[in-house]
């Protein structure tokens, strides 16, 4: 008789099998979200509360970061343009860089660190303390109340925060430009809006929606599937930030290729 082992045979290798099972679990999690989001009851109050928590509480950090980004990018770009006598193109360069890439990317990375870790830690602590199990016993759908509401809130609020960051960064850049070039407010913003197109704004908002969804779904997935114990909560928060940032860079790269293809076609 063949010698039977109690351990399951690996399909490829232990690490690859674990990775594939994790991908399948994540796909099922995302699939469940798109199913649950259309099924009543709809937790509108919780969505609004999460929107306020994610959006309003992030304003101070987003404002400071956006303002600094505008000033730093302007001061870094001015010497290069001055070598070619093209400092008059500085407002156009700033607007293109901020609206197309820096605004959405900086906002998403900050939100991934602040919001993503918060969601992962909050849901992870509820998982560890068995509050999610208690919600199921009390006939409350924990997935809809905890996951769907937070993912919708991040998806809605990140684009709004991106537009706000763009404005703050452009204002910071204006202060830097006008302190040396003595450019008027009207002249500056005329050059800013003349250099960006509808495709730039549309792609920025669309990217922000994807970034927001990524931050929310990653934080919820890591928290919802955290291991038992307080150590699992810390791992869930850390993994939420790292994975969300990694996916945001990948999505930024893909979006850039798609937008450039549309622009050149």
C-alpha positions as CSV (number, residue, x, y, z in Angstrom):
1,X,0.0,0.0,0.0
2,X,1.1,3.5,-0.7
3,X,2.3,5.5,2.2
4,X,-0.3,8.2,2.9
5,X,0.6,11.5,4.4
6,X,-1.7,13.7,6.4
7,X,-0.3,16.9,4.7
8,X,-1.8,18.1,1.5
9,X,0.5,17.9,-1.5
10,X,1.6,21.2,-2.8
11,X,0.4,22.1,-6.3
12,X,3.6,24.1,-7.2
13,X,5.4,25.1,-4.0
14,X,4.2,26.2,-0.6
15,X,4.9,29.9,-1.2
16,X,3.3,30.0,-4.6
17,X,0.3,28.0,-3.5
18,X,-0.2,30.4,-0.6
19,X,0.1,33.4,-2.9
20,X,-2.4,32.0,-5.3
21,X,-4.8,31.1,-2.5
22,X,-4.5,34.7,-1.2
23,X,-5.2,36.1,-4.7
24,X,-8.3,33.9,-5.0
25,X,-9.5,35.0,-1.5
26,X,-8.9,38.7,-2.4
27,X,-10.8,38.3,-5.7
28,X,-13.7,36.7,-3.8
29,X,-13.6,39.6,-1.4
30,X,-13.8,42.2,-4.2
31,X,-16.5,40.2,-5.9
32,X,-18.6,40.1,-2.7
33,X,-18.3,43.9,-2.4
34,X,-19.7,44.4,-5.9
35,X,-22.6,42.1,-5.0
36,X,-23.3,43.5,-1.5
37,X,-23.2,47.2,-2.7
38,X,-26.4,46.7,-4.7
39,X,-28.4,44.7,-2.1
40,X,-30.5,46.6,0.4
41,X,-30.6,47.8,3.2
42,X,-28.3,50.7,2.3
43,X,-26.2,52.1,5.1
44,X,-26.4,55.8,4.0
45,X,-25.8,57.2,7.5
46,X,-22.7,55.2,7.9
47,X,-21.4,56.1,4.4
48,X,-21.9,59.8,5.3
49,X,-20.2,59.4,8.6
50,X,-17.2,57.7,7.0
51,X,-17.0,60.4,4.3
52,X,-16.8,63.0,7.0
53,X,-14.3,61.0,8.9
54,X,-12.1,60.3,5.9
55,X,-12.5,63.7,4.2
56,X,-12.7,66.3,6.9
57,X,-10.2,64.7,9.2
58,X,-7.6,64.5,6.4
59,X,-7.9,68.2,5.4
60,X,-5.1,69.6,7.7
61,X,-2.5,67.0,6.5
62,X,-3.6,67.3,2.9
63,X,-3.5,71.1,3.0
64,X,0.0,71.3,4.5
65,X,1.4,68.6,2.1
66,X,-0.2,70.1,-1.0
67,X,1.0,73.6,-0.1
68,X,4.6,72.4,0.4
69,X,4.5,70.3,-2.8
70,X,3.5,73.4,-4.8
71,X,6.3,75.5,-3.3
72,X,9.0,72.8,-3.5
73,X,8.2,71.8,-7.1
74,X,8.2,75.5,-8.2
75,X,11.6,76.2,-6.6
76,X,13.1,73.0,-8.0
77,X,11.8,73.8,-11.6
78,X,12.7,77.4,-11.8
79,X,16.5,77.0,-12.1
80,X,16.1,74.5,-15.0
81,X,13.8,76.8,-16.9
82,X,15.9,79.9,-16.3
83,X,18.8,78.2,-18.0
84,X,16.8,78.3,-21.2
85,X,15.1,81.6,-20.6
86,X,11.8,79.9,-20.2
87,X,10.7,81.0,-16.8
88,X,7.4,82.3,-18.3
89,X,6.4,78.7,-18.9
90,X,6.6,78.0,-15.1
91,X,2.9,78.2,-14.4
92,X,2.1,75.9,-17.3
93,X,4.7,73.4,-16.2
94,X,3.4,73.5,-12.6
95,X,-0.3,73.0,-13.6
96,X,0.5,70.1,-15.9
97,X,2.6,68.3,-13.3
98,X,0.2,68.9,-10.4
99,X,-3.1,68.1,-12.2
100,X,-1.8,65.1,-14.2
101,X,0.3,63.3,-11.7
102,X,1.5,65.0,-8.5
103,X,-1.9,65.9,-7.0
104,X,-3.6,62.5,-7.4
105,X,-0.5,60.6,-6.4
106,X,0.5,62.6,-3.4
107,X,-3.1,62.6,-2.1
108,X,-3.5,58.9,-2.6
109,X,-0.2,58.1,-0.9
110,X,-1.1,60.2,2.1
111,X,-4.6,58.8,2.3
112,X,-3.1,55.2,2.1
113,X,-0.9,56.0,5.1
114,X,-3.6,57.8,7.2
115,X,-6.9,56.3,6.1
116,X,-5.8,52.9,4.9
117,X,-4.0,52.1,8.2
118,X,-6.9,53.4,10.2
119,X,-9.4,51.2,8.4
120,X,-7.1,48.1,8.7
121,X,-6.5,48.7,12.4
122,X,-10.2,49.5,13.2
123,X,-11.7,46.5,11.4
124,X,-8.8,44.3,12.6
125,X,-9.4,45.2,16.2
126,X,-13.1,44.4,15.7
127,X,-12.2,41.0,14.2
128,X,-9.8,40.2,17.1
129,X,-12.3,41.2,19.8
130,X,-15.1,39.2,18.0
131,X,-17.3,42.3,17.5
132,X,-17.8,41.1,13.9
133,X,-19.1,37.8,15.1
134,X,-21.4,39.6,17.5
135,X,-22.8,41.7,14.6
136,X,-23.6,38.5,12.7
137,X,-25.4,37.1,15.7
138,X,-27.5,40.3,16.0
139,X,-28.7,39.9,12.4
140,X,-26.5,42.7,11.1
141,X,-24.5,42.2,8.0
142,X,-21.0,43.2,9.1
143,X,-19.6,43.1,5.5
144,X,-22.1,45.7,4.4
145,X,-21.8,47.9,7.5
146,X,-18.0,47.8,7.8
147,X,-16.6,47.1,4.3
148,X,-19.1,48.5,1.8
149,X,-19.5,51.8,3.6
150,X,-15.8,52.4,4.0
151,X,-14.9,51.5,0.4
152,X,-17.7,53.7,-0.9
153,X,-16.5,56.6,1.3
154,X,-12.9,56.3,0.2
155,X,-14.0,56.0,-3.4
156,X,-16.1,59.2,-3.2
157,X,-13.8,61.3,-1.0
158,X,-10.4,60.8,-2.6
159,X,-11.3,62.6,-5.8
160,X,-12.6,65.5,-3.8
161,X,-9.4,65.6,-1.7
162,X,-7.4,65.4,-5.0
163,X,-9.2,68.5,-6.4
164,X,-8.6,70.3,-3.1
165,X,-4.9,69.3,-3.1
166,X,-4.5,70.6,-6.7
167,X,-5.9,73.9,-5.7
168,X,-3.8,74.2,-2.6
169,X,-0.6,73.2,-4.5
170,X,-1.4,75.7,-7.2
171,X,-1.8,78.4,-4.6
172,X,1.5,77.5,-3.0
173,X,3.2,77.6,-6.4
174,X,1.6,81.0,-7.1
175,X,3.1,82.4,-3.9
176,X,6.5,81.0,-4.9
177,X,6.2,82.4,-8.5
178,X,4.9,85.8,-7.6
179,X,7.5,86.3,-4.9
180,X,10.2,86.3,-7.7
181,X,8.5,86.8,-11.0
182,X,5.9,89.4,-9.8
183,X,3.2,87.7,-11.8
184,X,-0.4,88.7,-11.1
185,X,-3.0,86.3,-9.8
186,X,-5.1,86.6,-13.0
187,X,-2.1,86.1,-15.4
188,X,-0.9,83.1,-13.3
189,X,-4.2,81.2,-13.4
190,X,-4.9,82.1,-17.1
191,X,-1.6,80.3,-17.9
192,X,-2.5,77.4,-15.6
193,X,-5.9,76.7,-17.2
194,X,-4.7,77.3,-20.7
195,X,-2.1,74.5,-20.3
196,X,-4.4,71.7,-19.1
197,X,-7.1,70.0,-21.1
198,X,-10.4,68.2,-20.3
199,X,-8.5,64.9,-20.7
200,X,-6.1,65.9,-18.0
201,X,-8.9,66.7,-15.5
202,X,-11.0,63.7,-16.5
203,X,-8.1,61.3,-16.2
204,X,-7.1,62.8,-12.8
205,X,-10.6,62.3,-11.4
206,X,-10.9,58.8,-12.8
207,X,-7.5,57.8,-11.4
208,X,-8.6,59.3,-8.0
209,X,-11.7,57.1,-8.0
210,X,-9.5,54.0,-8.6
211,X,-7.0,55.1,-5.9
212,X,-9.8,55.6,-3.5
213,X,-11.3,52.2,-4.2
214,X,-7.9,50.6,-3.8
215,X,-7.2,52.2,-0.4
216,X,-10.6,51.2,0.9
217,X,-10.8,47.7,-0.3
218,X,-7.2,46.9,0.7
219,X,-7.7,48.3,4.2
220,X,-10.9,46.4,4.7
221,X,-9.6,43.2,3.3
222,X,-6.5,43.2,5.5
223,X,-8.5,44.1,8.6
224,X,-11.4,41.7,7.9
225,X,-8.9,38.8,7.5
226,X,-6.5,39.7,10.3
227,X,-5.3,37.0,12.5
228,X,-6.2,36.6,16.2
229,X,-4.4,38.6,18.7
230,X,-3.2,42.2,19.0
231,X,-0.2,41.4,16.8
232,X,-2.6,40.8,14.0
233,X,-4.0,44.3,14.2
234,X,-0.6,45.9,13.8
235,X,0.2,43.6,10.9
236,X,-3.2,44.4,9.2
237,X,-2.6,48.2,9.5
238,X,1.0,47.9,8.2
239,X,0.0,45.5,5.3
240,X,-2.8,47.9,4.4
241,X,-0.4,50.8,3.9
242,X,2.3,48.9,2.1
243,X,0.0,47.0,-0.3
244,X,-2.2,50.1,-1.0
245,X,0.9,52.2,-1.9
246,X,2.3,49.5,-4.1
247,X,-1.0,49.1,-6.0
248,X,-1.3,52.9,-6.4
249,X,2.0,53.1,-8.1
250,X,1.1,50.2,-10.4
251,X,-2.3,51.9,-11.2
252,X,-0.5,55.2,-11.8
253,X,1.8,53.6,-14.3
254,X,-1.1,51.9,-16.2
255,X,-3.1,55.0,-16.2
256,X,-0.2,57.0,-17.6
257,X,0.2,54.5,-20.5
258,X,-3.5,54.6,-21.3
259,X,-3.8,58.4,-21.2
260,X,-0.7,58.9,-23.3
261,X,-2.1,56.4,-25.9
262,X,-5.4,58.3,-26.0
263,X,-3.5,61.7,-26.2
264,X,-1.4,60.5,-29.1
265,X,-4.2,58.7,-31.0
